Amino acid sequence: MSARISKISLIVFVVLLVLSAFLLSVAGEYWPWYTVMAVFAIVPLVVGPRRYRLIGAVALLLSVILIVSDYAAGKRLREQRDRISVNTTTLPNIYTASRVKSAHR
């Protein structure tokens, strides 16, 4: 029975992994999905026979790598967004500047 539970859990993990390629979100927003995948990777580690434990360990490692990389990508995206918003607020507004010049003529 434990082999069957492990197999089903790993199949769900693979399905979630494939579906994660089609998520429509920004970087830094995928980690909850990958965390759910990690839960399905932990099940074979706990209840499975030796070969499923090994596959579960690889799946868990993949989930951890995906979570860490998504977190880092989200952090970079937020830094870029903050940098862009700072740069755009310091630039002069061309439209307003041209209206001021035409009003003074």
N, C-alpha and C positions, 0 to 999 in steps of 0.2 A: 504494500500500500504506500509506503514512503517513497518508493521509486516512482510510482504513478503521480503522486503529489509533486515531487520534484520535477518530473518531466512536464507536467502541466504548467508549473510555475515558470520554468525556463522557456516554454513556448510563449507564454504571456509576455515574458521579458523581451523576446525577439520581436514579437508583434509590436510592442510599445517602442522598441528601438527603431523599427522600420517606420512606424507612424510619426516618430519624432522628427523625421526628415521633412515632413509636410506641415509642421507647426508654423503658423504665421504669427510671429512675435519678434521682438527685438532681443538683442543679446542681453543677457542678465535676467531674462524672464523664463528661461527654459528649466532652471534648476529644480523647480517643484516636480516637473515631469520626470526628470532624471532620478529624483529621490523616490518616486513611486516605483520606478524601474529597479532601484536598488533594493527595495523591499522584496520584490519578486526574485531577486538574485540571492537574498539572504535565506529564503525558505529552503533551497536545496543544501545550503551550507549547514543548516540545522538538522534537517530530517532525512536527507538523501544518502544513498550509498556513495561509495568512494568516488566513482567517475562523475556523478552529479555534483558532488562537493567540489571537485576540481573545476568543473564547468561553472558552477555557481561562484567560485572564487574569482575566476576570470571575468564573469559578468559583473560582479561587485566592483572589481578593480576598474572595469570600463565605466561603470556608473560614476565612481568617484572621480575619475579623470574627466568625464564629461561635466560633472558638477563644478569642479575646480576651474576648468577652462571656460565654462559659461559665466561663472562669477567674475573671472578676470576680464573677459570680453565685455561684460556689462560695466565693470569699473572703468575700462578704457573708454567706452561709449559715453558714459556720464562725464568723464573728464573732457572729452572732445566737445560735448554739447556745452559744458560750462565755458570752455575756452572760446567757442564760437559766439556764445551769447555775450561774453565780455567784449569780444572784438567788435561785434555789431553795435553795441551800445556806445562805444567810444568813437565810432565813425560819424562824420557829419552827415546829416540828412540832406541829400542833394536836392530833393524836391522843395524842402523848406528854404534852403539857401537860395534857390533860383527865384522863389516868390518874394523873398526879402529884397533881393537885388532889383527886381522889376518894380517893387513898390517905392523904392528910393529914387527911381529915375524920373 
